[in-house]
Amino acid sequence: MKSLTVTPFIRDSFENYQKSACGITLDIGRQRINQKELLSLIDFVKEKKMIESFNEMRKGKIVNASEHRSALHTSLRDPSPDAPHAAEVHQTLEAFCKFAEDVRNWKWRGCSGDRITDVINIGIGGSDMGPKCVYNALRPNKLEIKLHFLASADGVIFDRITSVLDPFSTLIVISSKSFKTQETRANTQEILDWLKKAGIPEKDFKHHVVVVSAKPDAAEQFGLPKENFFPIWDWVGGRFSVWGAIGLPVAIALGADTFKRFLAGAHAMDQHASTAPLQNNLPALMAMFAYWNSEKLDVSYCFLPYDERLRVMVDWLQQLEMESLGKSTAADGTPVIGKTSLAVWGGHGNESQHSFYQFLREGTAKNAIDVFWCEKPGHAHKELHRVLMANAKAQTEALVTRDPKSKYFNVVSTVSIEELTPETLGALMAMYEHKTTMLGTLFGINAFDQPGVELGKKLANEAYKKIS
């Protein structure tokens, strides 16, 4: 087959290819696009009114047309009293943060007076991946309260978690928007049976179980008082929900102050995404190049964090992008022309060098890659961090060094921060959220529904009835 000449890197033509905001530096110098193509891409983005659409979303416009809903996850971290739904958001935030501090300060105890040492989060999808991502990123080495996650309907993980816990010092947070999700219902029933078998009567479940849901009567259905209930709303999708009461387990494990700092970092990125010029707008640039790479270069998307704390972010990104953008129908109901979501995958960068980098370096595929690193380590082992950073920066170059005439190649962006704090993590996760929703605008699809997921749930319920 005839080989293709690959477009030179941006850095060969432009001096200003590093962009910084909110403690994050994005280096787009290894993207493959020339000046003429870039100008054409910018014109397309302006024609699509990508930033204008983003700001309309923040103001409460109906952007989820199939479900006739707004998408106001940005309101969950907006301190302004003028933000959409501000009153109920701030009231709920203060309520669950106070509850979190009561648990941490031993004011909230188990039914026998034991202090809470462990929290089990029951939820799946956004009710699991968001909190897990934040917890893994920000948890200190020593925790007074440990957080555990029950997502899949798999008895192995259920037993591994519960077998080492004391029910009398355990708090259960059950998170489900509708309680129609089969896995969450099953895990909830199993965990309530676990409490009963330990000798905790149903009347004392109120000391050990709280509920996060969009169903106002969800707590009462479990025989719990109203103060054991924290609301979420249908104008926030699950994969965008960690900023609200879905983040309660994180606030308990890490503290309300840490959680609020996380929100503040995300809000700073919201402001940046709304107001920064296109050429300096981090999520807008990421969306632009992701669109170009999907439409013109036919790549997959690989996220490679050189930091143990962001290992779980690969899973969070998979749901965020692939559930949002994995659509073949446009927002107006017509078939999509062209591509939409990239396949999202990845792994811890240093470990993956000894796993799938051979595929990235010399395989017969094209890939768009984000390499992430943090300049300051989250530990005191200087030599280990020196080795890790050397590998991150060397592999960034190795991944784009191929025969320029080969039709197989990689495009690489680097995302770096000085230090991983609650603020920078919030900004980082919000940046990828905005990249995703902006891509929905460019692709012309609804980034906020998930009909394929709902079909799977329906079929699973039907299959369940046939299995004895």
Disulfide bonds with the S-S distance in Angstrom:
none
